[in-house]
Amino acid sequence: MADHPKTQVKPDENEEPSTAYQTSIHVGDVNYHYYTPSISKTTNSTTNEECETLCNTLRKTNEELLDELETEYVPLNIIVSNNQQMYGSVDNCNQVDVEDKSQILKVEDLFQHAKDYAEKVSYRKRDPQAQKKFVERHGNIVGVTGMAGIGKSAVAMKYLKVALGQRNQLAFYVRMKDFANLDQSISVTRFLLKTVRDWDDTKTDKRILSWLSSLKDVHVIIDGLDEACLPTLETFGGILNLGDEGTPEVIMKNLIRGDVLPLAKKIIFSRPQTYQHFNRETKPLFTVKITGLNEESQQKMCQQIVRKKIERGEMSTEEGDNIISRFPFSTKLSFMPIFCQPIVKYLHKNKSGTETFSSLCLFLFETWQKYENSDGLCEQVKDFCTLAFHRLRDNKSQFHLNKVKSLATMSLFVKSSMHRSNQVFIFAHEIWRDFFASLYLMHLASDDEFDVEFQDFTCDNRELVRKLCFGIASKDEDLCLLVSTFTSSAKKKALLWNKCDSLLCDLRSNIVCGNPLRLQDFWDSSYYDFRSRENDSRLFHLCGLALESQDPSLTSSIAYGLPEEILIGREVFPHDIESLCHVLACRQNQPIHINVGDFTEPVTFYGNALETFLSGVFPHKIKKLHLKDAQLRGNRVVLVDQIAEKLCDIDELMLRNCDQLSTDDVTSLVGNMHLRTSPMQLFDLSNNILNDASMDLISNNIDNIERLELIRCGIVTSQVTPLAKNIAKRPTPLKWLELDENRDIGVEGIKSLSVCLNNVGGLALIDCNMCAGSVQHVTTTITKPMTSLLLDRNPFGDQGVIFISLCVEYINVLSMSKCNIVNVGPLAVGIERRKVPMEILDLHGNEIGSNGACDLAQCTGNIRRLWINDCGIEEMTTLTEAIAGLKTSMKLLHIGDNHLTAKQKREISLRLRHTVSNLYGVTEDSDVPSTCGAGKNFQ
């Protein structure tokens, strides 16, 4: 997905609101006029009246919702990510600056991107009607994820504002935590109209739903999937018919899958952890991930708050300028909107100790308590803490006014629920529920209750409560002085530290030190157990406890309990790195090795996390550094120079899609390679356009590189020649060369490359627009064993297969998916001549049909893993019998997405149960791995 320039266009007063937007994922000014949708007439006058009543009522309710919004907003950053777990990686993750708040995503653009991506992967459905249905379903669904306090609900509400600013649009805002009873069955319209307090749907549900199902201009916004604490999120859920009732969870899943209101546009918001466990058949294909405020947005928010304080006379202009000049933008917590505002508001008080979640929450609580200072406040705080704990323990968000004596002074922490009764409230944010529940545990609960209840908070979704308890324990005396009803937590602190020992043992045992499996091993094990990699984040959880506690002995215990090699995985935020560096600083005399991601899972750093990591990790060594979407040229420092300084210690370096590296950047990176005592195991600059000078620098230092990956780097014919010549001169073979998606290499470039192929262990030229002539240049020069040859998505057809068959005896891993291949007979003959079996043959996505399956039967004894999914196969009896007769079992066979009947699949499954270790495609829910990166580990 390409980035688009930001545009802001003021709407013409005479134009309709929809014309005020540019066709970009960045949206200009939002029109704040709300339209009541017009009603398309039906033959039933009663239904027309009901629909009109619904539209008017919904408009009024939505305007009440939007009254909560602020008048000034700042942009939030997001990245666009897709449901790889189900569909593989296509344009996996592109960094896109997107305006939230007054400049939100344009509805049409957001869903257009979802539709475009659905079209890319619809090839899995061979029938045109099935492809069309697939695109219609997935093009209407968008997921939005982000950590607590990152701005998801603000995006949801502003999305609602945009939808209401267009003519003839119906928008339903559903907040999952408003459902007090998740086990109670309700109608679909009751689910959609949860925010409407006086709607009576006893007689109109089926008629209204039938009318809504026929409309395309309907938006369903589902906020807070994680806050509902749904018990069966991983299940599929039943399918509802028109007019059926179901639990809120079942209705939500039917909406997202398109089984209910198939034409409506649905957008769902959730924290990442809950979203990860969403049923994979229901989870949206297209996902937007909110990553918080960038430096510019933080500075803008600071300026807005300071300006208001100056206007109200709360500070002088000089004081305001001083705050702005020393605002700690892009620090540990200011990238989160929920914390950025209070950091700015109280910065002029020179209050220290706001570097952790607990200290910032406690500071805001202290400031609020001193400001209120009313009679009976301590008792109210006690009641509120008790309420928060009970709501947390019961996984509930709502509470009734009769649960507390008064909410007048607690208005900062609660807000009214969109419920039929005006006496029902929810917490203003889940962070406040967790905070007050932690206060209860540490200062109000008995020792025995604490000892029992803390056992319930060792799971990952209670991580913040655990951190807050550690932080609150360090502020015992201050809190007891502040709230007279609080008792000392000294004894509980000792209990907490004792419990921490067993918790640390569990977390240490689950810390991942590196890529736990080679790909060939991972294929033969549980695919999704590897892909989820949940334990990667346990390291930050462990270090977070030390940072929150501010206890030197605990920090030291954690630091020296870490293994000698650790892994930083997935996405990394500033506070994660701050906690890690806090712990590592206590282990100066015993340096450890740090792996940042691996070649299958590069890491994205947000905010100033990468800068903090690179500057604070010394004297520890970075062994592997796999980055994607890294901002290497910030306002304060050029991070590529810091990486270059550590290059002598780094064995694997991946900088994918990192600010379009300049020639100077490449010079810095390769300039010190000659100082290394051994060659670099991986050098990957993919998704960065490299000019001639940069390519020359890499070519001249090829002797210091074992694996070179330059995917989608804009490489042209003239740049290949010097690279190939230098590879040919290497004293030892280059283990891996990957030049995927460089479509301008051309036939002459491939011909130039052929001079070095006998000095290359593995070669990937995926999607390089190779014709049969290009393949001939490659294959006719291979006269020595090659571990891997990946030629996927090149249209060389059957003629290219003939050339490949001449050298297949030398190739251990051969991948040719989607290459317009029909006849695999010559290939099968070549494989049959091999003296030892090949590890992988991937032919998926080629129309080889039943004849091709029959041809492959003659060579199955020389193939360990075979992909023939989506190959138009209608019958494979001959192939099945050949595999069933093997003396040595085949390790993997994938036959999914072919034209086999259920009966045929059952027969194949029974026939091959003893001769195929991993058989995929015989059931609908098989967890099937792809061959992505197949050749990289067969070295």
N, C-alpha and C positions, 0 to 999 in steps of 0.2 A: 504494500500500500504506500503510495507516494505521499510525501509531505506536501502541504499546501501553504502558500503564503497567507499570512494573516490579513484579513480585510475587514474594514468597518465602513458600512454604508448607511447613511441616515435615510429612513424611508420617506418617500414622497407622501404628503398628506392625502393625495388623491388615489394612491395605490393601495391595493389590498395588502395586508401584512405579509403574506407569503412571498411577495416579490421583494421584500426588504432584505432578503438574505442572499448571500453569494453561494455558489455551488462549491462549497469548500467545507471541510470538517471544522474549520474555524468560522464562527458565526459573528455577524455584525451586531448592530444595536437591536435589542429586543423591543417589540411593540407591546405596550402594556394595556392595550384595549382587549377586553375579554369578550368573545362572541358567544351568544347562545346558539348552538347548532340548529340549523334548519331541519325540519322533519320531512323525510321523504314519505309521501302519502301511501297508505296501504288501503286495501279494500275494506278494512274493518275500522269504523269510526271510533270504536271503543279503544282499539289499540293505538290509533293516532293520538287520542287524548291522553292515554297512559304514557306514551313516548314523550309527548310534549311536557307532561308533568315531570317526568324523569329528567329531561334536559334542563328545565328551569331549576329544579331542586339541586341537581348536580352542580350547575353553574354557581349557585349561591353558596353551596358547601365548599367548593373549591376556592372561591374568593375568600372565604373565612380562613381556610388553610393558608392561603398565600399572605394573609395579613401578618403572619408570624415572620415573614422574610424581612431581612434588612434592606436598606435602600442602596447601599454601596457594596460592591463585591470585587474580588480580585481573582485572577486566573488560577486554576489548578492544573497541574500537569497530569497526563495519563500516558499509558502505553497501550497499544492494541495487541491483544494476545488471543490465540484461538484454542479451541478444545483439542489439543494435540492428543490427549489420552484416547480419544475415540477415532480421530481422523488423520493422525500423522501430522507432519509439519509442512505447511505451505505458507510462505511468507510469515514465518513463525512470529516474529516480534519486532515491530517497527516503532521507534521513538517518535511520538507526535505531541507537540505542544497544543493543548486544547483549552479553550477558554471555558471555565465554569462561571457560575454566578451570573453577572449581567450579560455575559457572552457565553451562552451554553451551546452545546452541540445542536446543530440544526437537525430536526427530526428526520427529514428526508435523507440527509447525508449519512447519518448514523446507520439507518437501516439499509441504505444503499450499499454501504460497505459490507454489512452483514450479508446482503443478497449476493454481492460480487464474490465474496469468499465461498458462500454456499455453492455457487456455480462452479467454482474451481474444483471442488471436491465431489461434485455430483456425478462424476464419471463412475463412481462405485456402483451407481444404479444404471444398469445397462439399458433398461427399457426407457424410452423417451418420456412416457407418462410418469414413470416412477421418478425420473430426474426432475421433471417439472414440479411434482408434488414435493420432492425433497427441498427444492429451492424455495417454493412458496412457504413451506413450514419454517425453515431455518433462516430465511431472509427476513422474517418478521419477529425475530427473537434476539435480544441483546442482553448479555450479562454484565454487571458492573461490580467489581470487587475492590476492596481496600481495607486497611487495618482500621481499628477503632479510632474515631476522632479525626479521620483523614478528610471527611467532607462528603461522604456518600449521600446522607440525607439531604444536604444542601443541594447536591446535584439532582436528586430526585425531585425536590420541590421546584427547582428552577426549570427542570425539564417539563414539569406540569405547567409552569407559567408560559413556556414557549408553545406548548400544545394548545393552550387556551387562547393564544394570540393569533391563531389561524382560524379561518372561517370553516364552519361545518365539521368541527372536530369534537369528539366526545373523549374525555379523559377521566379515567378512574384511578384514584390514588388509594392504594391498599397498604396499610401499615400492619405487618404481621403481628407485632406485639399488642395490637388492639384486640386480638382474639383471646378472651379470657379462658375459654374452654376449647382446647384443640381437639377434643374427642367428640364434640357435639356436631352432628350433621346439620348443615344449613344449605340453603339454595345458592345457586351461582350468583344470582342478582344480590342476595344478601351479602355474599362475600365481596362483590364489587362495590357495594354501596355501604360498606362498613362505616365510612365516614359520615354517612347521612343519618342523622339521629332520628328522624321522624318518618322514615320510609316504611311503608307497609307492603310486603310482597306476597301476602298469603294467597292471592288469587291471580297475580299478574306475571309470575316468574316465567312461565313457559312462553307466553306471548312476547314479553319484553326480550327474552333471550333469543327467540327466533328472529326478531327484528334486528338485534345487535349482530347476530351471526351473518347477516347479509351486508353489513357495512364494512368498508375498508378504512374509513377515517375514525377508527376507535383506538385509543391508546390505553394500555393497562400498565400502571406503574406499581410494582410490588417492592416495598421497602422493608429491609430488616429481616431477610431470610434467616440469619443467624440468631436474631433475638427471639424468634419463636420457639427455639429449642425443640424442633420437630423430632419425634422419636424414631421414625422410620424413613429418614431422608434418603437412604441408599436404595430403597425399594422403588419399583416402577409405579405402583399405585394403580388402582382400577380405572377403567375407562368409563366416563359418564355419558349417558345419553341425554338428549335435550329434555330439560325439566327435572333430571335426577338431582337428588341431594347428595352431599358428601362432606367429609371433614374439610377444614380449611386447607390441609396439606394435599389432599386428593384433588380438590378443585384447583389449587395452584399448579399442580403438576399437569393436569389436563389443559389448563390455559397455556402453559409454556410449551407443551408438546403440540399444541394446535388441535387437540381433540375437542376443545370447546373454544368458540370464537376463533376459528382458523384464520380469518382475514385480519384480525386485530393485530396491532403492533404491541408486543410485550417487552418490557424492560424490567429486570430484576436486580436488586442490590443486596450484597452480602459481604461479610468478612471472608477472607480467603479460605480459612480453615474449614468452615462449614460448607462453603461452595465446593471445595475439593471433594467432599464426601457426597455431593449431590449425585443422584442416580445418573449414570453416564448416558442413558438413552433419553434423559430429560434435560440434562444440562445444556444451556445455550451453546451453539457452535462458535459464535462470535462473542468475544469478551473484551471489555474495556477495564483496565486496571488503573485506579487512581493512585498516584504516587505523592501527592501533596503539593505544597507551595514551593516554588523555586525562589531563588534569591530576589528576583525582581518583584514577585508577588508579596513576599514577606516585607520588603521595603515599602511597597505600596500600602499594605495593611497598616504598617507602623505610621506612615504619614497620615492616613485617614483618621486613626485613633488620636494621634497627637493634635491634628487640626481641630477635632471636636473638643478636646480638652482646653485648647487655647480659646476657642469661641465661647465656651462656658465659663471662662475665667479661672479654670482650675490650675493653670500653669501659665507662665510667661512664654513669649515667643522664644526667648533665649533658652529656657529650659526645654522647650519642645525641640529646638534645633540640636540641643545636646543629646537628647534621647535618640533622635534619628541618626546622628553621626556615630553613635556607639551601639546601635541596635545589633544584637548578635545574630544576624540573619544566617540561615542555613546551618544552625547549630543542631544540637541533639534532638530537641523537641519542637523548635519553632517552625519546622516544615509542616507540622500538624495544625490545621486551623483552630482546633479546640484549645490548643495551648498557646498558639501564636498571639492571640488577642490578649490573654491575661499577662503574658510575658511583657508585652508592650505597655499595657495599662499600669503595671506596677514597677516597671523598670526604673522610673525616676526616683523611687524610694530607696534605690541602691540595696535592695534586698538580695542577699546571696543565698546559695543553696538551692537553686531551681534547676539543677542539672539532672534530676531523676523524676520519675513519675510521682513517687510518694512525696518528695519535698515540694514539688510544684502544687500538687493537690492540697497538701497541708498548709502551704503558704496562702493559697486562695481561701481555704477554710478559716484560717486565723484572721485574714483580712475581713472576710464576711462577718465573723463572729464579733470582732471589735466594732464593726460598723453598725450591726444590729443592736448589740448590747442592751437587749430588752429584758424585762422581768420574765422569769420562767424559761429563758432561752435554753439553759442547760438541760432542763427536763424535756424540752422539745427535741433537742439534739439526741438525747438518749432514746426517746420514742422513735425518732427517725432512723437511727442506727439499727434498732431492733427490727423495724419494718424492712429496711434494706436487706438485712441478713436473711429474713424469712423469705423475701421475694427471690433472693439469689438461690437459696437452698431449694426452693420449689420450682426454680426455672420459670419464674413469672416476672412480668414487667408492670402489669396493672395493679393498682391498689385503690381501695375505696376511702373516701374522706373519713369515715368513722374509724379507720385504722390508726389515725393519729389525732391528737387533740386540736392541732391547728397547723395549717400550712401557710399562714400569712407571712411568717418570717423565712420560710423555706422555699420561696418562689424561685430563687436562683437555681435550685436543683430539681424542680419538678415542672411539669406542664400538664394541661388538661388533655385527657384522652378523647379522641373522636368517637365517643360512645353515646348510646342513647340516653344515658344518665349523665348529668352535669357534675355528679359527685365522684366520678372515676378519673384517676390521674395516672400518669406514668412518669418515670424519671426523665429529666431533660436530656440526659445521655447515659448510656450504660456504664460509663466510667464512674459516674457519681454513685450509682447503685453499688458498684464494686468497692468504691472508696469507703462509703459509710458502712457497708458490710464488714470491711476489714477493721474499721474502728470498733465495731461491736465485738468482733472476735478478740481483739487485743485488749480492750478496756472494759467490756461489759459482760462478756461470757465468763462463766465459771471455768476453773482450770480443767475440770473433768469434761465440760462441754467443749472447750477448746481442743482438748486432747482427742476427742472423738470426731468433732466436726472438721478439724484440719485434714483428716484423712481423706475427706471428700474433695479436697482442692488440689490434689496432685495430678489431675488430668490437665491436658494442654489448654482446654478452654477456660480454665481457672488460673491461668498463668499470671494475669494481672493482679488478682486477689493475693496470690502468693507473694508477688513482688511488693505489693502495698503493705502486707503484714510485716515483711522484713524491714521496710522503710519506717513504718510507724513504730516498730520496736525501738528504733534508735532515737525517737523523739518522746520518750515516755514522760519525763519530768515536765517538759513544755506543755504537753497535752493535758496532763492532770491539773496544771495551774490554769489552763485555758478553760476547761470544762470541769466543774466541781463534781459532777456525777460520775466522772471517770475514775477508775481505780488503777493502781500501778500495774504495768504489764511486765515487770521485771521477771517474775517467775515464768510467765508465758514465753518471754524471750529465751529463757534457758530451755524450755520445752521445745521451742521452735528450732533452736540451734541443735538440740539433740535429734529432733526429727530430720533435720537437714542432712545429718550424716547418712541416714539410709536413703534419703532422696538423692544425695550426691552419688552414692554408689549406683543407683539406678540410671541416673543421667550419664555418668561416666561410661557405663557399660553400653550405652546406646549412642555414644558419639561416633560418628563416621569419620574415619581418618583419611579416606581416599576413595577412589572408585572401587567399590567392594567386589565387583565381578568384571571379568573380561566379557566382551559381548558374546562370544561363543558360549560362555557359561551362562550368561543371563538369558539367552534364548532358551536354554534347556531348563530354566527355573521359572519362577513366577514373574511374569512381565511387569505387572502393575506394582508388585512389591518393590521392584527396583525403581520404577518411574516415580512413585510417590515420594520416596526418600524423606519421610517426615522427620527422621532423626537428625537430619542436617541442622535443623533449627535448635536442637537441644543444647548445643554449645552456647548459643546466645541466651537461652533461658537460664542456664547455669551461671554464666557471667553476670546476667542481670540481677540475680539474687545478691551477689557480692557488691555490685554497685549500689543497689538500693539500701543495703544494710550499712554501708560505710564502716564496716567492721574489719580492721586489718587482719585479725586472726582468721576470720572466715575467708577473706579474699586470698590470703596466703594458702589456706588449705585447698581451695579450689584450684589455684594456680599450679601448685605442685602435684595436684591430683590429675592434671591433664596428661594425656599421652604425649610421647615425643613428636608425634605428627598429628595434626588436626586438619579438618576440612571445613571451609566456609562455603556454604551452598546457597543456591537459589537467589532470592532477592535480599539485599542488605540495606538497612536504614541507618541513619546517623547514630541513633541511640544504641543499636546493636553493636556497632563498631566501638563506640565509647565504652561500653561495658567490657568488651573483649580487651581493649587496650588497657583498661583499668586493672584487669586481672593479670595480663601479661607483664605489666610493669613491676609486679611483685615477684617475677621469676627472671630477673636479669642474669643471674649466675648460671642458669641452666636453659639456654636457648632451645627453642623447638622449631620444627619445620611446619610451615603453613601451606596448605593447598587451597587455592581459591578456585572452586569448581573443578570440572574435568571436561574432556572434549565433547561429552554428550550433554552436559549441563553447564554452560557458561553462566557467570554470575552478573547480575545488574546491581550496581551501587547507586543509591539515591541521595540527593542533597550533597552534603560535603563528606559523605561516608568514606569515599575512596581517598580523598585528601587526608582525612584523619587516620585512615589505616596505613597509608604509605609513610606518613610522618611519625606515627606512633608505634610501629611494629618493631623497630630496632631494640635489641640486637638479634631478634628472632629472624629466621630466614624464610623468605617466600620461595617455595620450591616450584609451585605451579600457579600461574596467574591467567585464568580464563575469564575474560571480560566481554560483555556485550553492552552496547548502548552507553558506553562510558563517556562522560563529558571531560575530556582531557585538557581542555583549555579554559579554565575558569577565570574569574576576575582577579584572583590573587596569585595563582601559581599555574605553571604549565606542568601538569602531572606526568606527561610523557617523559620529561627530563628526570623525574624521580624514579620512574620505572626503569629508564636507561641506566641509572646509577646502580640499580640492584640486578642488572642483567647477568652479571657473572654468577649469581646464585640461583637464578631462575632457570629451571630445566624446560618448562613448557610455558610459552607465552601466546595468548590468544587475545587479540584486540579487534573484535568484530563490530563493525558499524560504530566506530568511535571518532566522531567529529571530522571525518574525511582527512586522514593523516596527510600532512604536507611532506614535501621532500626533506625539510629540516627535521621533521619528526622521525622519518625513516632513517635519516643520517644519525640521529641520536640513538636510535634503537640498535642499529647494526654497527655503529662506530666502535663499540667496545667488545664486539664478539670475538675478536682475535685474542683478547685477554683471557678467554675462558680456557679452562684446562681440559674440557671435553665439549663435543658439539651439543648444541641445544636440541632437545628431543622433539620439540614442536615449535614452529614459528608460523603464526596464523594472523594475517591481516585482512581477512575476508570482509566484504561489504565496505571497503574503502577504495575509492578510485585512485589508482596508482599511475603516475605519469612515467615517461621514459627514464628520467633521472632516478626515480625511486626503484624502478625495476632493475636498473643497472646496479644500484647499490646492493639489492638483494642477490642478484646474480653473482656479483663479485665476492659475496660472503657465503656462498652456498656450501662451501666445505665445512662451515661451522653449524650447519643445520641438518638434522636427521629427517624431519618431516616438515614439508612446506605446504601450506594451504592458502590459496589466494582465490577464494570463491567470489564471484560477482565483483571483480576488481576492474572491469573495463579493459582487460588485456587485449591487445591487438597483435596482428601478425608480426610486426617488426620487433615487438618486445619479447617474443618467444625465442628467437634465434640465439641471442647471447645467453639466455637462461639455459637452453638446451646444451649449448657448447660447454658451459662451465660444469653442468651436471655430468656430461660425458667424461670430463677430465678428472672427476673425483677419484681419489684412491680407493674409496669403498662406495658401494651402491647407496644412493639416496633411498631411505626406507619407504617414503610416501610422498607423492606429488598429487595435489588436488587443485584442479583449475576449473571447477564446475561453473556453469552459467556465464562463461566468457564467450559470448556468441560471435564475437568479431575476430576470433583467432583465425578462422578460415582454413581452407584446405592447405594452403602454403604454410600456415603456422603449424598445423598438425604434421606436415611433412618435415618441417624444421625440427619438431619435437622428436621425431622418430629416431634421430641420431643418438639419443641418450637412453632409449627405452631398455636396453640391456644392462643399464646401470641404475635402474629404478626398481625398487622392490614392489611397489604398488602404485597404480595410476587411476585417477578418477577424472573423467571428462564428461560429467553429467550435464545434459542440456547445453551442449556446445554447438548445436546445429550441424552435427556431423553427418555427411552423406556416406554412401558406400565407398567412394574414393578415399575419403578421409580414413575410414576404418582400414582400408587396404594398406595405407601408409603406416598405420600403427601395427597391424598384425604381421605383416611380412617381415618386419625387422625384429620381432620377438623370437629369439633363439635360445633364451635361457629362462629358467623358472621365474615366474612372477606371482607373488602372493595374491594380488587382487587386480582386477580390471573392471571398473565401473563405468558403464556407457549408457546409463538410463536416459530416457527422454531424448534420444537422438533418432531422427527418422531415416535410418540407413536401410531398414527393411530386410528382405530375404537375401539380397545380394551381399549385404554386410555380414549376415550370418555365415555365408559360405566362406568369406575371408577369415572370420573368427574361428571357424571349425578347423582351419589349417594349423592354428597354434594353440588350440584349447588344451592340448596335452601339457602345456607349460603353466597353465593358469589354475590357481587354487580356489579363488573366489571370482565368479563371473556373474555380473548383474546387468541385465538388458531389459528392464521393465519399460513398457510403453515405447517400443521402437518400431512399430508397424511390422512386426514379424508374423508370418503365417506358417511358413514351412521350417520346421526344426529338424527335419530328417538329417541333413548334413552335420548339424551340431551333435545329434545323438550318436552318429557314427564316430565322430571325433572323440567324444567322451568315452565311448566304449573301448577305444584303443588305449586309454590311459592305463598306466601300470599301477597307480595308486588312486583312490577315490578323491574327488574334489570336495572341498568343504561346503561350498554354496553354489547353487545355480538359481538365479532369480529371473523368471520370465513373466511375471505378473503384468497384466494389462495388455498382453498381445493376443490377437485372435488366432491362436493356434488350433483351437477347436478339439474335437474328439480325435481327429487324425493325428494332431500333434501329441496328444496324450498317449496314443498308441505308439508313435515313434519313440517317445521317451522310455517306453517299457524296456527297450533293449539295453539301456545304459543305467538303469536305476542302481545297480550294484556299485557304480562308481560315483554316486552322489550321496553325500551325507545329509544335506538340507536342501529341500526343493520348494520353491515358491511358484505355483501355477494357478494362483487365485485370479479371478477376473479374466479368464482366458477363453470364454465362450464354450466351455466343455459341457457336452450333454451326456456323454457316456464314457466311462473310463474303466471298464471291466478288465481289459488287457493290462493296463498299468497297475491296477489294484492287485491282480494275480501275480504280476512280476515282483511287486514290492512284498507281497505276502510270502513269496518263496525265497526271500533273501536270507542268507545265513547270518549276516550281521545286520542288526536293526538300523533303520534309517533314523537319524536323530530328530528331524523335523520335516513335516509335510503340510503345506497350506493349500487347500483347495476351495476356499470360500469364494463367494460371489460368482459362481459358475451356474450353468443351467441344469443343475442336478436336482432331482426330486428329493423329498424328505425320505422316501423309502430307499433311494440309492445311497443317500448319506448314511442312513442307519446300517445298511449292508456293508458299506466301506468301513465304517467305524468298527463293526464287529470283526471284519476280515483282517483288519490291520492292527488290532489291539495289541498284538504281541510283537509286531515287527516295525512299528513306528513309535518312538518315544514320546513325541509331541505332535499330535494331529490337530490341525486347526481348520475351521470352516465347515465342520459337520453339524454344529449347533449354532443358534443365532447369537448366543451370548459369549462366544469364545473370546478370550483375551489374546489378541493376536499381535505379536511384535512385527515391526517392519524391518527392512534390511538397512535402515539408515546407518551409515558409518560402518558398513559391513567389513570392509577390508582393513580398517585402521588397526584392528587388534590381532590380525593374523600375520604378525611380523615375526 
